[in-house]
């Protein structure tokens, strides 16, 4: 026969383990929602690259808000046409790599 205190201890540990699993799943889902690309740790914003800011969790995050920006297409160094310069800068930040303007306008027209 198993002592009651051992059974209670076992049940409590099982509950804690289940909570840890639920928290890990939740954390995994939150990580999957983050933008693709390397996640940098930081202490100050100047340590972040490509326009990212250092948040309270000491992680570089992209905070570009392009909603409401005028649509002036730009062709980028990755041969992708962005709706405007803000979208290009946001893509550079999210991908954590340099993306520059090749020309103003659609890539199909200005690179041909």
N, CA, C and O atoms as a GROMACS GRO file, in nm:
protein
  448
    1UNK      N    1   0.083  -0.117   0.000
    1UNK     CA    2   0.000   0.000   0.000
    1UNK      C    3   0.088   0.125   0.000
    1UNK      O    4   0.191   0.129   0.068
    2UNK      N    5   0.048   0.226  -0.076
    2UNK     CA    6   0.124   0.350  -0.089
    2UNK      C    7   0.079   0.448   0.020
    2UNK      O    8  -0.041   0.469   0.037
    3UNK      N    9   0.173   0.507   0.093
    3UNK     CA   10   0.135   0.605   0.194
    3UNK      C   11   0.062   0.724   0.130
    3UNK      O   12   0.092   0.763   0.016
    4UNK      N   13  -0.034   0.781   0.203
    4UNK     CA   14  -0.114   0.892   0.151
    4UNK      C   15  -0.028   1.012   0.113
    4UNK      O   16  -0.054   1.076   0.011
    5UNK      N   17   0.073   1.042   0.193
    5UNK     CA   18   0.156   1.160   0.163
    5UNK      C   19   0.233   1.140   0.033
    5UNK      O   20   0.252   1.235  -0.043
    6UNK      N   21   0.278   1.016   0.006
    6UNK     CA   22   0.348   0.988  -0.120
    6UNK      C   23   0.254   1.004  -0.238
    6UNK      O   24   0.291   1.063  -0.340
    7UNK      N   25   0.132   0.953  -0.227
    7UNK     CA   26   0.034   0.964  -0.334
    7UNK      C   27  -0.001   1.109  -0.360
    7UNK      O   28  -0.012   1.150  -0.476
    8UNK      N   29  -0.019   1.186  -0.254
    8UNK     CA   30  -0.049   1.328  -0.270
    8UNK      C   31   0.067   1.401  -0.337
    8UNK      O   32   0.046   1.483  -0.426
    9UNK      N   33   0.188   1.369  -0.293
    9UNK     CA   34   0.309   1.429  -0.352
    9UNK      C   35   0.317   1.393  -0.502
    9UNK      O   36   0.349   1.478  -0.584
   10UNK      N   37   0.289   1.269  -0.535
   10UNK     CA   38   0.292   1.223  -0.674
   10UNK      C   39   0.189   1.298  -0.758
   10UNK      O   40   0.218   1.342  -0.869
   11UNK      N   41   0.068   1.313  -0.704
   11UNK     CA   42  -0.040   1.382  -0.777
   11UNK      C   43  -0.004   1.529  -0.797
   11UNK      O   44  -0.025   1.584  -0.906
   12UNK      N   45   0.050   1.594  -0.694
   12UNK     CA   46   0.089   1.734  -0.707
   12UNK      C   47   0.199   1.751  -0.812
   12UNK      O   48   0.195   1.845  -0.892
   13UNK      N   49   0.296   1.662  -0.812
   13UNK     CA   50   0.403   1.668  -0.913
   13UNK      C   51   0.347   1.647  -1.053
   13UNK      O   52   0.392   1.712  -1.148
   14UNK      N   53   0.250   1.556  -1.066
   14UNK     CA   54   0.187   1.532  -1.195
   14UNK      C   55   0.113   1.657  -1.244
   14UNK      O   56   0.120   1.691  -1.362
   15UNK      N   57   0.042   1.723  -1.154
   15UNK     CA   58  -0.029   1.847  -1.189
   15UNK      C   59   0.070   1.955  -1.233
   15UNK      O   60   0.047   2.024  -1.332
   16UNK      N   61   0.180   1.970  -1.159
   16UNK     CA   62   0.282   2.068  -1.195
   16UNK      C   63   0.343   2.037  -1.330
   16UNK      O   64   0.368   2.127  -1.410
   17UNK      N   65   0.367   1.910  -1.357
   17UNK     CA   66   0.422   1.869  -1.485
   17UNK      C   67   0.325   1.904  -1.598
   17UNK      O   68   0.366   1.952  -1.704
   18UNK      N   69   0.196   1.879  -1.577
   18UNK     CA   70   0.096   1.910  -1.679
   18UNK      C   71   0.090   2.061  -1.703
   18UNK      O   72   0.074   2.105  -1.817
   19UNK      N   73   0.102   2.141  -1.596
   19UNK     CA   74   0.104   2.287  -1.612
   19UNK      C   75   0.227   2.331  -1.690
   19UNK      O   76   0.219   2.421  -1.774
   20UNK      N   77   0.343   2.267  -1.663
   20UNK     CA   78   0.465   2.299  -1.737
   20UNK      C   79   0.449   2.266  -1.885
   20UNK      O   80   0.493   2.343  -1.971
   21UNK      N   81   0.387   2.154  -1.916
   21UNK     CA   82   0.364   2.116  -2.056
   21UNK      C   83   0.273   2.217  -2.123
   21UNK      O   84   0.299   2.257  -2.237
   22UNK      N   85   0.166   2.259  -2.055
   22UNK     CA   86   0.074   2.358  -2.111
   22UNK      C   87   0.145   2.490  -2.134
   22UNK      O   88   0.125   2.555  -2.237
   23UNK      N   89   0.229   2.530  -2.039
   23UNK     CA   90   0.304   2.656  -2.054
   23UNK      C   91   0.404   2.645  -2.170
   23UNK      O   92   0.420   2.741  -2.246
   24UNK      N   93   0.471   2.531  -2.184
   24UNK     CA   94   0.565   2.512  -2.294
   24UNK      C   95   0.493   2.518  -2.428
   24UNK      O   96   0.545   2.577  -2.524
   25UNK      N   97   0.374   2.458  -2.437
   25UNK     CA   98   0.297   2.465  -2.562
   25UNK      C   99   0.259   2.608  -2.593
   25UNK      O  100   0.268   2.652  -2.707
   26UNK      N  101   0.216   2.681  -2.491
   26UNK     CA  102   0.179   2.821  -2.509
   26UNK      C  103   0.300   2.902  -2.554
   26UNK      O  104   0.288   2.986  -2.644
   27UNK      N  105   0.416   2.878  -2.492
   27UNK     CA  106   0.539   2.948  -2.530
   27UNK      C  107   0.576   2.915  -2.674
   27UNK      O  108   0.617   3.004  -2.749
   28UNK      N  109   0.560   2.789  -2.714
   28UNK     CA  110   0.591   2.748  -2.851
   28UNK      C  111   0.500   2.820  -2.949
   28UNK      O  112   0.545   2.865  -3.054
   29UNK      N  113   0.372   2.831  -2.916
   29UNK     CA  114   0.278   2.902  -3.004
   29UNK      C  115   0.315   3.048  -3.015
   29UNK      O  116   0.308   3.106  -3.124
   30UNK      N  117   0.356   3.111  -2.903
   30UNK     CA  118   0.396   3.251  -2.908
   30UNK      C  119   0.521   3.267  -2.994
   30UNK      O  120   0.532   3.364  -3.069
   31UNK      N  121   0.615   3.174  -2.984
   31UNK     CA  122   0.737   3.182  -3.064
   31UNK      C  123   0.706   3.164  -3.212
   31UNK      O  124   0.770   3.227  -3.297
   32UNK      N  125   0.609   3.078  -3.244
   32UNK     CA  126   0.574   3.057  -3.383
   32UNK      C  127   0.511   3.182  -3.444
   32UNK      O  128   0.513   3.199  -3.566
   33UNK      N  129   0.455   3.270  -3.360
   33UNK     CA  130   0.395   3.392  -3.410
   33UNK      C  131   0.498   3.501  -3.434
   33UNK      O  132   0.469   3.601  -3.500
   34UNK      N  133   0.619   3.485  -3.380
   34UNK     CA  134   0.722   3.584  -3.401
   34UNK      C  135   0.768   3.582  -3.546
   34UNK      O  136   0.756   3.479  -3.613
   35UNK      N  137   0.820   3.694  -3.595
   35UNK     CA  138   0.866   3.697  -3.732
   35UNK      C  139   0.981   3.601  -3.754
   35UNK      O  140   1.060   3.574  -3.663
   36UNK      N  141   0.990   3.551  -3.875
   36UNK     CA  142   1.100   3.462  -3.909
   36UNK      C  143   1.230   3.541  -3.910
   36UNK      O  144   1.230   3.662  -3.932
   37UNK      N  145   1.337   3.474  -3.886
   37UNK     CA  146   1.467   3.539  -3.884
   37UNK      C  147   1.525   3.530  -3.744
   37UNK      O  148   1.456   3.492  -3.649
   38UNK      N  149   1.652   3.565  -3.732
   38UNK     CA  150   1.718   3.553  -3.604
   38UNK      C  151   1.660   3.648  -3.500
   38UNK      O  152   1.626   3.762  -3.532
   39UNK      N  153   1.647   3.602  -3.377
   39UNK     CA  154   1.601   3.686  -3.268
   39UNK      C  155   1.725   3.723  -3.187
   39UNK      O  156   1.794   3.637  -3.133
   40UNK      N  157   1.751   3.852  -3.180
   40UNK     CA  158   1.869   3.901  -3.110
   40UNK      C  159   1.833   3.941  -2.968
   40UNK      O  160   1.724   3.992  -2.942
   41UNK      N  161   1.926   3.919  -2.877
   41UNK     CA  162   1.908   3.970  -2.741
   41UNK      C  163   1.980   4.104  -2.732
   41UNK      O  164   2.075   4.130  -2.806
   42UNK      N  165   1.935   4.189  -2.641
   42UNK     CA  166   1.991   4.324  -2.632
   42UNK      C  167   1.977   4.376  -2.490
   42UNK      O  168   1.904   4.321  -2.408
   43UNK      N  169   2.050   4.482  -2.464
   43UNK     CA  170   2.033   4.559  -2.340
   43UNK      C  171   1.993   4.701  -2.373
   43UNK      O  172   1.922   4.766  -2.296
   44UNK      N  173   2.036   4.751  -2.487
   44UNK     CA  174   2.006   4.886  -2.534
   44UNK      C  175   1.964   4.878  -2.681
   44UNK      O  176   2.005   4.786  -2.752
   45UNK      N  177   1.883   4.973  -2.725
   45UNK     CA  178   1.833   4.970  -2.863
   45UNK      C  179   1.944   4.978  -2.967
   45UNK      O  180   1.929   4.925  -3.077
   46UNK      N  181   2.054   5.043  -2.933
   46UNK     CA  182   2.161   5.054  -3.033
   46UNK      C  183   2.223   4.917  -3.064
   46UNK      O  184   2.294   4.904  -3.163
   47UNK      N  185   2.197   4.817  -2.981
   47UNK     CA  186   2.248   4.682  -3.007
   47UNK      C  187   2.164   4.608  -3.111
   47UNK      O  188   2.207   4.506  -3.164
   48UNK      N  189   2.044   4.661  -3.138
   48UNK     CA  190   1.956   4.598  -3.237
   48UNK      C  191   1.989   4.650  -3.376
   48UNK      O  192   2.042   4.760  -3.391
   49UNK      N  193   1.959   4.570  -3.477
   49UNK     CA  194   1.994   4.606  -3.614
   49UNK      C  195   1.870   4.622  -3.700
   49UNK      O  196   1.762   4.576  -3.666
   50UNK      N  197   1.889   4.690  -3.813
   50UNK     CA  198   1.786   4.705  -3.917
   50UNK      C  199   1.658   4.768  -3.865
   50UNK      O  200   1.548   4.731  -3.907
   51UNK      N  201   1.671   4.864  -3.773
   51UNK     CA  202   1.555   4.939  -3.726
   51UNK      C  203   1.477   4.876  -3.612
   51UNK      O  204   1.370   4.926  -3.577
   52UNK      N  205   1.526   4.768  -3.555
   52UNK     CA  206   1.456   4.704  -3.443
   52UNK      C  207   1.482   4.782  -3.314
   52UNK      O  208   1.581   4.855  -3.304
   53UNK      N  209   1.393   4.767  -3.218
   53UNK     CA  210   1.407   4.830  -3.086
   53UNK      C  211   1.423   4.722  -2.980
   53UNK      O  212   1.376   4.610  -2.996
   54UNK      N  213   1.491   4.757  -2.872
   54UNK     CA  214   1.509   4.664  -2.760
   54UNK      C  215   1.388   4.676  -2.667
   54UNK      O  216   1.358   4.785  -2.619
   55UNK      N  217   1.320   4.565  -2.642
   55UNK     CA  218   1.200   4.570  -2.555
   55UNK      C  219   1.236   4.533  -2.411
   55UNK      O  220   1.353   4.510  -2.379
   56UNK      N  221   1.135   4.528  -2.324
   56UNK     CA  222   1.157   4.501  -2.182
   56UNK      C  223   1.206   4.359  -2.155
   56UNK      O  224   1.256   4.331  -2.047
   57UNK      N  225   1.191   4.269  -2.253
   57UNK     CA  226   1.240   4.132  -2.239
   57UNK      C  227   1.382   4.116  -2.293
   57UNK      O  228   1.432   4.005  -2.307
   58UNK      N  229   1.446   4.230  -2.322
   58UNK     CA  230   1.582   4.231  -2.379
   58UNK      C  231   1.590   4.155  -2.510
   58UNK      O  232   1.683   4.079  -2.534
   59UNK      N  233   1.489   4.177  -2.594
   59UNK     CA  234   1.483   4.116  -2.726
   59UNK      C  235   1.462   4.225  -2.830
   59UNK      O  236   1.384   4.318  -2.809
   60UNK      N  237   1.532   4.215  -2.939
   60UNK     CA  238   1.512   4.312  -3.048
   60UNK      C  239   1.382   4.280  -3.120
   60UNK      O  240   1.361   4.167  -3.164
   61UNK      N  241   1.295   4.380  -3.132
   61UNK     CA  242   1.166   4.362  -3.198
   61UNK      C  243   1.146   4.472  -3.302
   61UNK      O  244   1.197   4.583  -3.287
   62UNK      N  245   1.073   4.438  -3.407
   62UNK     CA  246   1.041   4.534  -3.512
   62UNK      C  247   0.910   4.604  -3.476
   62UNK      O  248   0.809   4.539  -3.450
   63UNK      N  249   0.914   4.736  -3.476
   63UNK     CA  250   0.796   4.812  -3.435
   63UNK      C  251   0.745   4.902  -3.547
   63UNK      O  252   0.678   5.002  -3.521
   64UNK      N  253   0.776   4.868  -3.671
   64UNK     CA  254   0.730   4.950  -3.783
   64UNK      C  255   0.579   4.938  -3.799
   64UNK      O  256   0.524   4.828  -3.801
   65UNK      N  257   0.513   5.052  -3.811
   65UNK     CA  258   0.368   5.056  -3.835
   65UNK      C  259   0.346   5.129  -3.966
   65UNK      O  260   0.360   5.251  -3.972
   66UNK      N  261   0.312   5.056  -4.070
   66UNK     CA  262   0.302   5.113  -4.204
   66UNK      C  263   0.158   5.139  -4.246
   66UNK      O  264   0.133   5.184  -4.358
   67UNK      N  265   0.064   5.111  -4.159
   67UNK     CA  266  -0.076   5.131  -4.193
   67UNK      C  267  -0.101   5.280  -4.218
   67UNK      O  268  -0.057   5.365  -4.140
   68UNK      N  269  -0.171   5.309  -4.326
   68UNK     CA  270  -0.203   5.447  -4.358
   68UNK      C  271  -0.094   5.519  -4.437
   68UNK      O  272  -0.112   5.635  -4.476
   69UNK      N  273   0.018   5.452  -4.462
   69UNK     CA  274   0.126   5.513  -4.542
   69UNK      C  275   0.083   5.519  -4.688
   69UNK      O  276   0.013   5.431  -4.738
   70UNK      N  277   0.127   5.624  -4.756
   70UNK     CA  278   0.094   5.638  -4.899
   70UNK      C  279   0.164   5.529  -4.979
   70UNK      O  280   0.271   5.482  -4.943
   71UNK      N  281   0.101   5.492  -5.090
   71UNK     CA  282   0.152   5.385  -5.174
   71UNK      C  283   0.244   5.441  -5.283
   71UNK      O  284   0.198   5.483  -5.389
   72UNK      N  285   0.374   5.442  -5.256
   72UNK     CA  286   0.474   5.479  -5.354
   72UNK      C  287   0.567   5.359  -5.369
   72UNK      O  288   0.663   5.346  -5.294
   73UNK      N  289   0.540   5.271  -5.466
   73UNK     CA  290   0.616   5.146  -5.478
   73UNK      C  291   0.767   5.170  -5.493
   73UNK      O  292   0.811   5.265  -5.557
   74UNK      N  293   0.842   5.080  -5.432
   74UNK     CA  294   0.988   5.082  -5.445
   74UNK      C  295   1.036   4.942  -5.478
   74UNK      O  296   0.983   4.843  -5.426
   75UNK      N  297   1.135   4.935  -5.562
   75UNK     CA  298   1.197   4.808  -5.598
   75UNK      C  299   1.319   4.791  -5.510
   75UNK      O  300   1.401   4.882  -5.499
   76UNK      N  301   1.331   4.677  -5.447
   76UNK     CA  302   1.438   4.654  -5.349
   76UNK      C  303   1.551   4.568  -5.404
   76UNK      O  304   1.540   4.508  -5.511
   77UNK      N  305   1.658   4.566  -5.328
   77UNK     CA  306   1.777   4.490  -5.366
   77UNK      C  307   1.750   4.340  -5.375
   77UNK      O  308   1.826   4.267  -5.438
   78UNK      N  309   1.642   4.292  -5.313
   78UNK     CA  310   1.606   4.151  -5.323
   78UNK      C  311   1.510   4.126  -5.440
   78UNK      O  312   1.449   4.019  -5.450
   79UNK      N  313   1.497   4.227  -5.528
   79UNK     CA  314   1.412   4.222  -5.648
   79UNK      C  315   1.265   4.202  -5.616
   79UNK      O  316   1.190   4.144  -5.694
   80UNK      N  317   1.225   4.252  -5.500
   80UNK     CA  318   1.085   4.248  -5.458
   80UNK      C  319   1.031   4.390  -5.460
   80UNK      O  320   1.100   4.483  -5.417
   81UNK      N  321   0.910   4.407  -5.509
   81UNK     CA  322   0.847   4.539  -5.507
   81UNK      C  323   0.767   4.553  -5.378
   81UNK      O  324   0.680   4.472  -5.348
   82UNK      N  325   0.799   4.657  -5.301
   82UNK     CA  326   0.727   4.689  -5.178
   82UNK      C  327   0.634   4.806  -5.205
   82UNK      O  328   0.664   4.892  -5.288
   83UNK      N  329   0.522   4.810  -5.135
   83UNK     CA  330   0.422   4.915  -5.158
   83UNK      C  331   0.475   5.054  -5.124
   83UNK      O  332   0.431   5.153  -5.182
   84UNK      N  333   0.570   5.061  -5.030
   84UNK     CA  334   0.631   5.189  -4.994
   84UNK      C  335   0.760   5.162  -4.916
   84UNK      O  336   0.792   5.047  -4.885
   85UNK      N  337   0.831   5.270  -4.886
   85UNK     CA  338   0.958   5.257  -4.815
   85UNK      C  339   0.940   5.197  -4.676
   85UNK      O  340   1.026   5.122  -4.629
   86UNK      N  341   0.830   5.229  -4.610
   86UNK     CA  342   0.805   5.174  -4.476
   86UNK      C  343   0.798   5.021  -4.481
   86UNK      O  344   0.855   4.953  -4.396
   87UNK      N  345   0.727   4.967  -4.581
   87UNK     CA  346   0.716   4.821  -4.594
   87UNK      C  347   0.853   4.758  -4.620
   87UNK      O  348   0.882   4.649  -4.571
   88UNK      N  349   0.936   4.825  -4.698
   88UNK     CA  350   1.072   4.776  -4.724
   88UNK      C  351   1.152   4.772  -4.594
   88UNK      O  352   1.218   4.673  -4.564
   89UNK      N  353   1.146   4.881  -4.517
   89UNK     CA  354   1.221   4.885  -4.390
   89UNK      C  355   1.169   4.780  -4.292
   89UNK      O  356   1.247   4.719  -4.219
   90UNK      N  357   1.039   4.760  -4.291
   90UNK     CA  358   0.980   4.659  -4.204
   90UNK      C  359   1.029   4.520  -4.243
   90UNK      O  360   1.063   4.439  -4.157
   91UNK      N  361   1.033   4.491  -4.374
   91UNK     CA  362   1.083   4.361  -4.421
   91UNK      C  363   1.229   4.341  -4.383
   91UNK      O  364   1.268   4.232  -4.341
   92UNK      N  365   1.309   4.445  -4.397
   92UNK     CA  366   1.450   4.438  -4.360
   92UNK      C  367   1.465   4.406  -4.211
   92UNK      O  368   1.548   4.324  -4.172
   93UNK      N  369   1.383   4.471  -4.130
   93UNK     CA  370   1.386   4.448  -3.985
   93UNK      C  371   1.342   4.306  -3.952
   93UNK      O  372   1.408   4.236  -3.875
   94UNK      N  373   1.229   4.264  -4.008
   94UNK     CA  374   1.174   4.131  -3.978
   94UNK      C  375   1.268   4.019  -4.021
   94UNK      O  376   1.280   3.917  -3.953
   95UNK      N  377   1.336   4.039  -4.134
   95UNK     CA  378   1.427   3.935  -4.184
   95UNK      C  379   1.567   3.951  -4.129
   95UNK      O  380   1.653   3.865  -4.149
   96UNK      N  381   1.591   4.063  -4.058
   96UNK     CA  382   1.722   4.092  -4.001
   96UNK      C  383   1.834   4.079  -4.103
   96UNK      O  384   1.934   4.012  -4.082
   97UNK      N  385   1.811   4.146  -4.216
   97UNK     CA  386   1.914   4.152  -4.320
   97UNK      C  387   1.895   4.282  -4.397
   97UNK      O  388   1.785   4.337  -4.400
   98UNK      N  389   2.002   4.332  -4.458
   98UNK     CA  390   1.989   4.459  -4.529
   98UNK      C  391   1.908   4.445  -4.658
   98UNK      O  392   1.933   4.356  -4.739
   99UNK      N  393   1.810   4.532  -4.674
   99UNK     CA  394   1.733   4.542  -4.798
   99UNK      C  395   1.734   4.689  -4.833
   99UNK      O  396   1.691   4.773  -4.754
  100UNK      N  397   1.781   4.721  -4.952
  100UNK     CA  398   1.793   4.860  -4.993
  100UNK      C  399   1.709   4.887  -5.117
  100UNK      O  400   1.664   4.794  -5.184
  101UNK      N  401   1.688   5.016  -5.145
  101UNK     CA  402   1.612   5.055  -5.265
  101UNK      C  403   1.702   5.046  -5.387
  101UNK      O  404   1.812   5.101  -5.388
  102UNK      N  405   1.655   4.977  -5.489
  102UNK     CA  406   1.725   4.973  -5.618
  102UNK      C  407   1.674   5.086  -5.706
  102UNK      O  408   1.752   5.153  -5.773
  103UNK      N  409   1.541   5.105  -5.707
  103UNK     CA  410   1.480   5.213  -5.784
  103UNK      C  411   1.338   5.237  -5.734
  103UNK      O  412   1.279   5.153  -5.668
  104UNK      N  413   1.286   5.354  -5.768
  104UNK     CA  414   1.149   5.388  -5.729
  104UNK      C  415   1.054   5.337  -5.836
  104UNK      O  416   1.075   5.360  -5.955
  105UNK      N  417   0.951   5.266  -5.793
  105UNK     CA  418   0.854   5.208  -5.885
  105UNK      C  419   0.856   5.057  -5.876
  105UNK      O  420   0.928   4.999  -5.794
  106UNK      N  421   0.779   4.994  -5.961
  106UNK     CA  422   0.769   4.848  -5.966
  106UNK      C  423   0.896   4.788  -6.025
  106UNK      O  424   0.952   4.843  -6.120
  107UNK      N  425   0.942   4.677  -5.970
  107UNK     CA  426   1.066   4.614  -6.019
  107UNK      C  427   1.054   4.573  -6.166
  107UNK      O  428   1.152   4.583  -6.241
  108UNK      N  429   0.937   4.528  -6.207
  108UNK     CA  430   0.918   4.488  -6.347
  108UNK      C  431   0.946   4.604  -6.443
  108UNK      O  432   0.999   4.583  -6.552
  109UNK      N  433   0.910   4.726  -6.403
  109UNK     CA  434   0.929   4.841  -6.493
  109UNK      C  435   1.065   4.903  -6.477
  109UNK      O  436   1.130   4.934  -6.577
  110UNK      N  437   1.110   4.923  -6.354
  110UNK     CA  438   1.234   5.000  -6.340
  110UNK      C  439   1.362   4.918  -6.353
  110UNK      O  440   1.469   4.975  -6.368
  111UNK      N  441   1.354   4.786  -6.348
  111UNK     CA  442   1.474   4.704  -6.366
  111UNK      C  443   1.488   4.649  -6.507
  111UNK      O  444   1.589   4.587  -6.540
  112UNK      N  445   1.386   4.672  -6.591
  112UNK     CA  446   1.394   4.616  -6.727
  112UNK      C  447   1.469   4.707  -6.821
  112UNK      O  448   1.485   4.674  -6.939
   0.00000   0.00000   0.00000
